Amino acid sequence: MVYRTQGTCSQMIEFDVEGDVVKNVSYVGGCNGNLKGVGALVEGMKVDDVIAKLKGIKCGMKPTSCPDQLARALEAYKAQ
């Protein structure tokens, strides 16, 4: 799935879901090393567990963050 982010330095998140497991998370733009770390940490986790861990994280004074955008992307995936 491809998700266009809003309100963050990254512009897009690409990821796969196999069953209910998150795979191959990749961000376009943003803080390269940190976002590779986020992708590695959530690799193999269940969709609902990733949402529970990342939803609501803010970046400074912004109302969202790259991890929060991943949670929103997974919610959008579940809604389709």
Secondary structure as a PSIPRED ss2 file (coil, helix, strand):
# PSIPRED VFORMAT (PSIPRED V4.0)

   1 M C   1.000  0.000  0.000
   2 V E   0.000  0.000  1.000
   3 Y E   0.000  0.000  1.000
   4 R E   0.000  0.000  1.000
   5 T C   1.000  0.000  0.000
   6 Q C   1.000  0.000  0.000
   7 G C   1.000  0.000  0.000
   8 T C   1.000  0.000  0.000
   9 C C   1.000  0.000  0.000
  10 S E   0.000  0.000  1.000
  11 Q E   0.000  0.000  1.000
  12 M E   0.000  0.000  1.000
  13 I E   0.000  0.000  1.000
  14 E E   0.000  0.000  1.000
  15 F E   0.000  0.000  1.000
  16 D E   0.000  0.000  1.000
  17 V E   0.000  0.000  1.000
  18 E E   0.000  0.000  1.000
  19 G C   1.000  0.000  0.000
  20 D C   1.000  0.000  0.000
  21 V E   0.000  0.000  1.000
  22 V E   0.000  0.000  1.000
  23 K E   0.000  0.000  1.000
  24 N E   0.000  0.000  1.000
  25 V E   0.000  0.000  1.000
  26 S E   0.000  0.000  1.000
  27 Y E   0.000  0.000  1.000
  28 V E   0.000  0.000  1.000
  29 G E   0.000  0.000  1.000
  30 G C   1.000  0.000  0.000
  31 C C   1.000  0.000  0.000
  32 N H   0.000  1.000  0.000
  33 G H   0.000  1.000  0.000
  34 N H   0.000  1.000  0.000
  35 L H   0.000  1.000  0.000
  36 K H   0.000  1.000  0.000
  37 G H   0.000  1.000  0.000
  38 V H   0.000  1.000  0.000
  39 G H   0.000  1.000  0.000
  40 A H   0.000  1.000  0.000
  41 L H   0.000  1.000  0.000
  42 V H   0.000  1.000  0.000
  43 E C   1.000  0.000  0.000
  44 G C   1.000  0.000  0.000
  45 M C   1.000  0.000  0.000
  46 K E   0.000  0.000  1.000
  47 V H   0.000  1.000  0.000
  48 D H   0.000  1.000  0.000
  49 D H   0.000  1.000  0.000
  50 V H   0.000  1.000  0.000
  51 I H   0.000  1.000  0.000
  52 A H   0.000  1.000  0.000
  53 K H   0.000  1.000  0.000
  54 L H   0.000  1.000  0.000
  55 K C   1.000  0.000  0.000
  56 G C   1.000  0.000  0.000
  57 I C   1.000  0.000  0.000
  58 K C   1.000  0.000  0.000
  59 C C   1.000  0.000  0.000
  60 G C   1.000  0.000  0.000
  61 M C   1.000  0.000  0.000
  62 K C   1.000  0.000  0.000
  63 P C   1.000  0.000  0.000
  64 T C   1.000  0.000  0.000
  65 S C   1.000  0.000  0.000
  66 C H   0.000  1.000  0.000
  67 P H   0.000  1.000  0.000
  68 D H   0.000  1.000  0.000
  69 Q H   0.000  1.000  0.000
  70 L H   0.000  1.000  0.000
  71 A H   0.000  1.000  0.000
  72 R H   0.000  1.000  0.000
  73 A H   0.000  1.000  0.000
  74 L H   0.000  1.000  0.000
  75 E H   0.000  1.000  0.000
  76 A H   0.000  1.000  0.000
  77 Y H   0.000  1.000  0.000
  78 K H   0.000  1.000  0.000
  79 A H   0.000  1.000  0.000
  80 Q C   1.000  0.000  0.000
